[in-house]
Amino acid sequence: MDTQIDRDARVVLDALALAPRDASVEAKDLRRHTGLEPVRLNDAVALLVDSGYAEWVQQTGTAPFDFVEVSITCTFRINLETDLP
């Protein structure tokens, strides 16, 4: 079953895939691109990090976000590029 967090994670992945190779996306920019509220964005990014699809930079003072920036892992980007027609 496809849950809300699964759908949110897919939205985040789609937005991150548009970033140039080796580029990170700042939390505020990711929110603007996805339209997700900070709580949902935080959960989706945490799921992607735990799954090995994304890497994030965390530091204090980033509220309402749990991270400063996030990027797709090299392994996931390679999978994206090899699956393209």
VOZA-554518 format. One line per field, with one value per residue: residue in one letter; x negated, y negated, z negated of N, C-alpha, C, O in turn. Coordinates in Angstrom, 2 decimals. Each point is the difference from the previous one (the first is absolute). Example, Ala and Ser with C-alpha at 12.3 -4.5 7.8 and 13.67 -1.06 7.14 Angstrom:
2
r = [a|s]
nxx = [-13.19|1.39]
nyy = [5.69|-1.07]
nzz = [-7.80|1.38]
caxx = [0.89|-0.82]
cayy = [-1.19|-1.19]
cazz = [0.00|-0.06]
cxx = [-0.90|0.77]
cyy = [-1.20|-1.09]
czz = [0.00|-0.73]
oxx = [-1.04|-0.51]
oyy = [0.02|-1.11]
ozz = [-0.66|-0.17]
This chain:
85
r = [m|d|t|q|i|d|r|d|a|r|v|v|l|d|a|l|a|l|a|p|r|d|a|s|v|e|a|k|d|l|r|r|h|t|g|l|e|p|v|r|l|n|d|a|v|a|l|l|v|d|s|g|y|a|e|w|v|q|q|t|g|t|a|p|f|d|f|v|e|v|s|i|t|c|t|f|r|i|n|l|e|t|d|l|p]
nxx = [-0.84|1.38|-2.05|1.13|-0.20|1.48|2.11|0.38|0.17|2.03|1.58|-0.04|0.89|2.24|0.82|0.17|1.84|1.50|-0.12|-0.89|-0.86|0.44|1.99|-0.73|1.36|-0.08|-0.64|-1.32|-2.16|-1.19|-0.61|-1.80|-1.99|-0.57|-0.95|-2.00|1.80|-0.32|1.99|1.50|-0.17|0.73|2.23|0.96|-0.17|1.43|2.04|0.30|0.36|2.00|1.14|-0.69|2.08|0.11|-0.64|-0.44|0.88|-1.26|1.86|-1.53|1.92|0.42|-0.04|1.50|-1.81|0.50|0.73|-2.15|-1.16|0.80|-0.71|0.11|0.98|-2.09|-0.16|0.47|-1.66|-1.48|0.55|-0.43|-2.07|-0.39|0.81|-1.77|2.00]
nyy = [1.17|-0.90|0.03|-0.66|1.34|1.68|-0.33|0.08|2.05|0.88|-0.60|1.05|2.05|0.06|-0.38|1.72|1.17|-1.26|0.96|-2.05|0.75|1.77|0.23|-1.79|1.35|-2.13|0.05|-1.73|0.48|1.04|-1.30|-1.35|1.03|0.12|-1.84|1.02|0.94|-1.94|-0.51|-1.11|-2.24|-1.12|-0.26|-1.67|-2.07|-0.59|-0.54|-2.09|-1.53|-0.26|-1.32|-1.86|-0.65|0.06|-1.95|0.54|-2.02|1.07|-1.16|-0.54|0.15|2.19|-0.40|1.59|-1.14|1.87|-1.46|0.62|1.94|-0.32|2.07|-0.39|1.85|0.13|0.88|-1.37|-1.29|1.04|0.22|-1.79|-0.38|1.26|-1.26|-1.40|-0.96]
nzz = [0.00|1.49|-0.93|-1.83|-1.79|0.07|-0.70|-2.22|-0.91|0.27|-1.49|-1.99|-0.21|-0.17|-2.05|-1.43|0.45|-1.10|-2.03|-0.05|1.93|-1.32|1.00|-1.12|-1.18|0.68|-2.16|-0.57|0.41|-1.60|-1.72|0.22|-0.27|-2.18|-0.86|0.05|-0.95|-1.09|-0.84|1.25|-0.07|-1.79|-0.18|1.14|-0.82|-1.62|0.73|0.74|-1.60|-1.00|1.41|-1.06|-0.58|-2.24|0.94|-2.14|0.41|-1.52|-0.45|-1.53|-1.18|-0.18|-2.20|0.39|0.69|1.16|1.54|0.28|-0.23|2.07|-0.56|2.20|-0.80|-0.79|-2.05|-1.71|-0.76|-1.31|-2.17|-1.27|-0.75|-1.81|-1.68|-0.08|0.43]
caxx = [0.84|-0.72|0.38|-0.27|-1.45|-0.58|0.28|-0.82|-1.39|-0.10|-0.01|-1.32|-0.96|0.17|-0.58|-1.45|-0.54|-0.15|-1.20|-1.21|-0.80|-0.81|0.54|0.94|1.12|0.29|1.32|1.02|0.23|0.72|1.38|0.62|0.17|0.92|1.25|0.26|-0.19|-1.25|0.10|0.06|-1.28|-0.96|0.25|-0.34|-1.46|-0.54|0.24|-0.94|-1.34|-0.04|0.04|-1.23|0.23|-0.39|-0.89|0.34|-0.87|0.80|-0.64|0.99|0.47|0.60|1.45|0.77|-0.53|-0.94|-1.21|-0.36|0.07|0.10|-0.32|0.14|-1.28|-0.58|0.58|1.36|-0.06|-0.40|1.20|0.90|-0.53|-0.02|1.38|0.60|0.03]
cayy = [-1.17|-1.26|-0.90|-1.42|-0.25|0.56|-0.96|-1.18|0.35|0.02|-1.41|-0.52|0.60|-0.63|-1.35|0.14|0.51|-1.13|-0.75|0.45|1.04|-0.44|-1.21|0.16|-0.93|-0.52|0.37|-0.99|0.14|1.26|-0.25|-0.78|0.85|1.12|-0.45|0.75|-0.68|0.45|1.29|1.06|-0.01|0.61|1.44|0.58|-0.02|0.99|1.32|0.17|0.17|1.34|0.99|-0.10|-0.72|-1.40|-0.39|-1.33|-0.72|-0.47|-0.86|-0.66|-1.30|0.06|0.14|1.19|1.16|0.85|0.08|-1.22|0.32|1.42|0.36|1.41|0.71|0.36|1.28|-0.21|-0.77|0.94|0.79|-0.87|-0.24|1.23|0.39|-0.90|0.58]
cazz = [0.00|0.13|-1.08|0.23|-0.08|1.24|1.07|-0.27|0.32|1.46|0.41|-0.36|0.94|1.31|-0.08|-0.13|1.27|0.91|-0.38|0.70|-0.64|-1.14|-0.62|-1.10|0.03|-1.33|-0.50|0.39|1.44|0.20|-0.39|1.07|1.18|-0.24|-0.60|-1.23|-1.27|-0.61|-0.70|1.01|0.71|-0.91|-0.04|1.30|0.16|-0.95|0.59|1.11|-0.58|-0.62|1.07|0.79|1.25|-0.13|-1.09|-0.46|-0.92|-1.12|-1.00|-0.84|0.46|1.34|-0.13|-0.31|0.71|-0.72|0.80|0.73|1.42|0.30|1.38|0.35|-0.07|1.31|0.41|0.48|1.25|1.05|0.30|0.75|1.34|0.80|0.26|0.98|1.37]
cxx = [-0.89|0.50|-0.32|-1.51|-0.71|0.21|-0.84|-1.47|-0.21|-0.05|-1.37|-1.06|0.08|-0.63|-1.52|-0.64|-0.20|-1.25|-1.20|-0.74|-0.88|0.47|0.95|1.09|0.29|1.45|1.08|0.31|0.77|1.47|0.73|0.28|1.04|1.36|0.35|-0.25|-1.26|0.06|0.00|-1.31|-1.08|0.16|-0.42|-1.52|-0.64|0.18|-0.99|-1.42|-0.13|-0.03|-1.26|0.15|-0.50|-0.97|0.38|-1.08|0.92|-0.83|1.11|0.40|0.63|1.52|0.70|-0.51|-0.98|-1.36|-0.24|0.17|0.00|-0.36|0.23|-1.37|-0.47|0.63|1.40|0.00|-0.40|1.19|0.99|-0.47|0.00|1.41|0.67|-0.03|-1.04]
cyy = [-1.25|-0.96|-1.45|-0.28|0.58|-0.97|-1.26|0.26|0.00|-1.43|-0.62|0.55|-0.64|-1.39|0.08|0.46|-1.12|-0.83|0.52|1.07|-0.63|-1.30|0.38|-1.04|-0.44|0.31|-0.96|0.09|1.28|-0.15|-0.75|0.87|1.10|-0.44|0.71|-0.87|0.56|1.36|1.15|0.08|0.66|1.52|0.68|0.06|1.01|1.41|0.26|0.20|1.39|1.11|-0.01|-0.72|-1.43|-0.17|-1.41|-0.58|-0.55|-0.90|-0.66|-1.33|-0.01|0.14|-0.91|1.27|0.77|0.07|-1.35|0.23|1.51|0.23|1.50|0.65|0.35|1.29|-0.19|-0.79|0.90|0.86|-0.81|-0.13|1.26|0.48|-0.89|0.63|-0.63]
czz = [0.00|-1.07|0.36|-0.01|1.23|1.16|-0.17|0.36|1.51|0.54|-0.27|0.96|1.38|0.01|-0.08|1.30|1.01|-0.30|0.80|-0.80|-1.08|-0.64|-1.13|0.15|-1.43|-0.37|0.48|1.50|0.31|-0.38|1.11|1.23|-0.20|-0.51|-1.30|-1.23|-0.66|-0.70|0.99|0.77|-0.86|-0.03|1.30|0.20|-0.95|0.54|1.14|-0.50|-0.60|1.05|0.87|1.32|-0.04|-1.17|-0.40|-0.88|-1.08|-0.89|-0.81|0.61|1.37|-0.04|1.00|0.69|-0.88|0.70|0.68|1.50|0.18|1.46|0.19|-0.13|1.41|0.53|0.56|1.31|1.16|0.40|0.82|1.45|0.86|0.32|1.04|1.38|0.91]
oxx = [-1.01|1.17|-0.66|-0.50|-0.99|-0.91|-0.51|-0.66|-1.06|-0.77|-0.53|-0.85|-1.02|-0.64|-0.70|-1.13|-0.80|-0.44|-0.05|0.11|-0.56|-0.76|0.73|-0.20|0.15|0.87|1.06|1.14|0.87|0.87|1.14|1.05|0.69|1.00|1.08|-0.95|-0.36|-0.93|-0.71|-0.45|-0.78|-0.99|-0.62|-0.52|-0.94|-0.90|-0.54|-0.74|-1.00|-0.55|-0.18|-0.92|-0.26|-0.08|0.36|-0.84|0.95|-1.21|1.16|-0.73|0.06|0.63|-0.44|0.65|-0.63|-0.89|0.91|0.61|-0.38|0.19|0.04|-1.02|0.80|0.33|0.34|0.79|0.54|0.22|0.61|0.80|0.19|0.19|1.11|-0.95|-0.09]
oyy = [-0.06|-0.40|-0.26|-0.75|-0.57|-0.23|-0.55|-0.86|-0.42|-0.29|-0.74|-0.75|-0.29|-0.38|-0.79|-0.37|0.15|-0.79|1.19|0.07|-1.08|-0.63|1.00|-1.05|0.84|0.10|0.43|-0.19|0.02|0.55|0.34|-0.13|0.38|0.70|-0.19|-0.78|1.15|0.79|0.99|1.10|0.80|0.73|1.06|1.01|0.69|0.83|1.10|0.81|0.68|1.07|0.87|0.01|-0.61|0.84|-0.82|0.72|-0.72|0.18|0.00|-0.60|-1.04|0.24|-1.13|1.05|-0.57|0.71|-0.82|-0.81|0.75|-0.88|0.77|-0.61|0.07|0.09|0.57|0.30|-0.13|0.24|0.52|0.13|-0.09|0.79|0.30|0.70|0.37]
ozz = [-0.71|0.00|1.01|0.84|0.46|0.80|0.97|0.58|0.48|0.92|0.83|0.48|0.63|0.98|0.65|0.31|0.93|0.84|0.34|-1.22|0.20|-0.74|0.09|0.61|-0.89|0.86|0.46|0.41|0.87|0.66|0.34|0.62|0.95|0.20|-0.55|-0.04|0.25|0.12|-0.19|0.34|0.51|0.08|-0.02|0.47|0.39|-0.13|0.10|0.56|0.23|-0.25|0.84|0.81|1.04|-0.90|0.84|-0.54|0.28|-0.14|0.40|0.79|0.64|1.03|0.22|-0.06|-0.90|-0.45|0.13|0.70|-0.90|0.85|-0.96|0.33|0.93|1.18|1.03|0.89|1.10|1.19|0.93|0.93|1.21|0.92|0.45|0.35|1.17]
